[in-house]
Amino acid sequence: MFLTLIFSVLLFSIFCIFFLKNTNINLIRIFSLFGSGVALILSCLLLVEFDPNSYHFQSIATYKVSSDFLNIFFTFGLDGISLFFFCFK
């Protein structure tokens, strides 16, 4: 759940910043800081929720991209090592 929220917040921030005028630097900085702050808070919640005694992947998110010709699934999950790469980038 947290992985999906983090990806959604970051993609929404990038999408909105793309449509802002490049002359309004302060608005771009504020919007970038807000999006990064929300992603940081969600990443900290993800770190607190993590169970270090389990050896399975946790916080698994699956995305499906389907059309008439393609049927692609992307699955993301965090284990004990990748958690620190994700939270402390």
Secondary structure, DSSP 8 states (H G I E B T S, - for coil): -HHHHHHHHHHHHHHHHHTS-TT-HHHHHHHHHHHHHHHHHHHHHHHHH--TT--S-EEEEEEEEE-SS-EEEEEEEE-HHHHHHHHT-
